[in-house]
Amino acid sequence: MRLGGQYEWVLSDGMGSITLGASARYRSEMALAVDNADIFTQAIYAGMWQDAYWLYDAQIVWNSEDDHYSVGVYGRNLGDEVYRTDAQEFSSVGGIRTAYYGDPATVALRVNVRY
């Protein structure tokens, strides 16, 4: 599920506009791999499931009146949630289990010039 919104303010005297936006993304509990449990006992392998989590993002962007220039600050995963996005179970290769994690909290400054 994703909830989000944004609002744009037009600045006076040809100064362009400012857009402020935010979103929240929810992901329910999920299996990270098809081979996430022992086929005989059905015991779930540690690290092969991800609990439910929320991610929060926000941005503020200035756009020039002619839309040729913009400067924005973008924040992703602002709650710094630690979450897994995928996993693999290699029991036939020494019982190796691998998990892949989502990005930590990040903030980026982006400057665009359109011509």
C-alpha positions in Angstrom: 0.0 0.0 0.0 1.2 3.5 -0.7 -0.2 6.8 0.6 1.1 10.1 -0.6 0.4 13.6 -1.5 2.0 16.8 -2.7 1.2 20.5 -2.9 2.6 23.2 -5.1 2.9 26.9 -4.2 3.3 29.3 -7.1 5.7 32.1 -6.0 5.1 35.7 -6.9 7.0 37.9 -9.4 8.0 35.0 -11.7 10.0 33.2 -9.1 8.7 29.8 -10.1 7.1 27.3 -7.7 7.9 25.1 -4.8 6.5 21.6 -4.5 6.4 19.8 -1.2 5.6 16.0 -1.2 5.6 13.0 1.1 4.6 9.4 1.0 4.4 6.3 3.2 4.7 2.8 1.8 3.5 -0.3 3.7 4.5 -3.8 2.9 2.9 -6.7 4.8 4.8 -9.8 5.9 6.2 -11.7 3.0 8.2 -14.8 2.0 11.5 -13.8 0.4 12.2 -17.0 -1.4 10.2 -20.0 -2.6 12.4 -22.3 -0.6 11.9 -20.6 2.7 11.1 -23.6 4.9 12.3 -27.2 5.4 10.3 -29.4 2.9 9.9 -32.2 5.5 9.2 -30.4 8.8 7.9 -27.1 7.4 10.1 -25.2 9.8 10.7 -21.7 8.5 14.3 -20.8 7.8 15.6 -17.8 9.7 16.0 -14.8 7.4 13.7 -16.2 4.7 10.8 -14.0 5.7 10.4 -10.3 6.2 8.0 -8.8 8.8 5.7 -6.0 7.8 7.3 -2.5 7.6 6.7 1.1 6.6 8.9 3.4 4.6 8.6 7.2 4.6 9.8 9.5 1.8 9.6 13.3 1.3 10.8 15.9 -1.1 10.9 19.6 -1.6 11.5 21.0 -5.1 11.9 24.5 -6.5 11.0 24.9 -10.3 11.8 28.0 -12.3 8.8 29.7 -14.0 9.9 28.5 -17.4 10.5 25.0 -16.1 14.1 25.0 -17.4 15.7 24.7 -13.9 14.9 22.9 -10.7 16.6 22.1 -7.4 15.2 19.5 -5.1 16.0 17.7 -1.8 14.8 14.2 -1.7 14.7 11.9 1.3 14.0 8.2 1.1 13.4 5.7 3.9 13.6 8.6 6.4 12.8 6.2 9.3 16.0 4.3 8.5 14.0 1.0 8.4 16.2 -2.1 8.0 14.3 -4.5 5.7 15.0 -7.4 3.4 13.9 -7.4 -0.2 14.9 -10.9 -1.3 16.6 -14.0 -0.1 18.1 -17.3 -1.4 18.6 -20.6 0.3 21.4 -22.8 -0.9 21.2 -25.8 1.4 22.9 -28.0 -1.2 26.0 -25.7 -1.0 26.8 -25.9 2.6 23.6 -24.5 4.0 24.3 -21.0 2.8 21.4 -18.5 3.1 21.7 -15.1 1.6 19.5 -12.0 2.2 19.4 -8.8 0.3 18.6 -5.6 2.1 16.8 -2.4 1.0 18.5 1.0 0.9 19.1 2.8 4.3 17.9 6.3 4.9 19.2 8.5 2.1 19.0 12.2 1.3 19.9 13.6 -2.1 20.2 17.0 -3.7 19.3 17.1 -7.3 19.8 20.0 -9.7 18.2 19.8 -13.2 18.7 22.0 -16.2 16.3 21.4 -19.1 17.0 23.0 -22.5 
